[in-house]
Amino acid sequence: MLLRTFGWSMGVTVIGLVLAAWLWGWEAFGVVLILSVLEISLSFDNAVVNAGILKRMNAFWQRIFLTVGVLIAVFGMRLVFPVVIVAISARVGPAEAVRLAVDDPDRYESLVTDAHPAIAAFGGMFLLMIFLEFILEEREITWLSRLERPLARLGRIDLLAPCVALIVLLVAATTVAGHAHVSGGHADKAATVLLAGVAGLITYLAVGGLSSHFENRLEAEEEREHEEEERARTEGGRPVAALAGKAAFFLFLYLEVLDASFSFDGVIGAFAITNHIFWMALGLGIGALYVRSLTVYLVRQGTLDDYVYLEHGAHYAIGALAVILLVTIRYEINEVITGLVGVVLIASSFLASVRRNRALAAAGGEEPERAEKARTGT
């Protein structure tokens, strides 16, 4: 299972590292390797959350996620995205942005740094909405029950999540955005942060809303198919397949936007190590491949079902990353701290899941879900 899932990622890693050493020398080899590890450490929570979504998709769309999705993640977000940001910020064409990246990497880095407030606001708001939607939803199984149960009751209020997100955005725009960190020192980026943050919120609502709409229609159709099995085989088969395709497509789109939001901190953080665009693309791309493979591994192994608090830990890590992104509009935060926050939260949730499984097994070997319901009285 490990070799089948991670084998091609390992192969690409070897090819990428050999290519870096052959074209640019051992310094490039070391930088690409460091960037790969950085991307994996920053994006482990991404893999856990992606797995929770990907397990609802069939084998075909899982393969699409690992093929077409990887092209988008590696070439789109790790190579094209920084170039687009520079082109927009400097108001130059893509070709000129590429020339800057190759011939004037210092200028290229400064332009990306100047664009960071907008990137952080967009990504921070998108990730914050993911965290809020999770923490404000009622669940049978809770990890930090004293926190999650009261928040879930508050979540019954309509539109609470976007209201909270907008309040956080206003606070960020009136505090950290007033002295945003840019290449020349600090500047007032309140309007930019507000605009980008609203765009991030709209993107989440649009993509998430469409995926939920088609997913709900799919579930309703599958329920009718189950009740009328004979009629579904003769008349309902093709419409259900087409609807599944639509639902899976929008879930796939949602996954890609989610991955883009997670990649913001990796792309920006990479400039602390190198401003060589091709080294950066190679290192972050290799890391992205492992994150994709890890996502599929978690799905195929049923890890989220066995360790039920992992998803909670990943969403807490998302919430922390959203706050960190907004704080970095003004203050620089070392990428090691960002990565460690996610690792600690996910490791804590994993250990809590292990303790839960052992306690349930000692209590009589009941199925975890059934025993949890009995324990909580739900």
Stockholm file with secondary structure:
# STOCKHOLM 1.0

chainA/1-378         MLLRTFGWSMGVTVIGLVLAAWLWGWEAFGVVLILSVLEISLSFDNAVVNAGILKRMNAFWQRIFLTVGVLIAVFGMRLVFPVVIVAISARVGPAEAVRLAVDDPDRYESLVTDAHPAIAAFGGMFLLMIFLEFILEEREITWLSRLERPLARLGRIDLLAPCVALIVLLVAATTVAGHAHVSGGHADKAATVLLAGVAGLITYLAVGGLSSHFENRLEAEEEREHEEEERARTEGGRPVAALAGKAAFFLFLYLEVLDASFSFDGVIGAFAITNHIFWMALGLGIGALYVRSLTVYLVRQGTLDDYVYLEHGAHYAIGALAVILLVTIRYEINEVITGLVGVVLIASSFLASVRRNRALAAAGGEEPERAEKARTGT
#=GR chainA/1-378 SS CHHHHHHHHHHHHHHHHHHHHHHHCHHHHHHHHHHHHHHHHHHHHHHHHHHHHHTTSCHHHHHHHHTHHHHIIIIIIIIIHHHHHHHHHHTCCHHHHHHHHHHCHHHHHHHHHHTHHHHHHHHHHHHHHHHHHHHTSCCSSCSSHHHHHHHHHHTTSTTHHHHHHHHHHHHHHHTGGGGEEETTEEECCHHHHHHHHHHHHHHHHHHHHHHHHHHHHHHHHHHHHHHTHHHIIIIIHHHHHHHHHHHHHHHHHHHHHHHHHHHHHHHHHHTTTCCCHHHHHHHHHHHHHHHHHHHHHHHHHTHHHHSTTHHHHHHHHHHHHHHHHHHTTTSCCCHHHHHHHHHHHHHHHHHHHHHHHHHHHHTTCCCHHHHHHHHHTC
#=GC SS_cons         CHHHHHHHHHHHHHHHHHHHHHHHCHHHHHHHHHHHHHHHHHHHHHHHHHHHHHTTSCHHHHHHHHTHHHHIIIIIIIIIHHHHHHHHHHTCCHHHHHHHHHHCHHHHHHHHHHTHHHHHHHHHHHHHHHHHHHHTSCCSSCSSHHHHHHHHHHTTSTTHHHHHHHHHHHHHHHTGGGGEEETTEEECCHHHHHHHHHHHHHHHHHHHHHHHHHHHHHHHHHHHHHHTHHHIIIIIHHHHHHHHHHHHHHHHHHHHHHHHHHHHHHHHHHTTTCCCHHHHHHHHHHHHHHHHHHHHHHHHHTHHHHSTTHHHHHHHHHHHHHHHHHHTTTSCCCHHHHHHHHHHHHHHHHHHHHHHHHHHHHTTCCCHHHHHHHHHTC
//
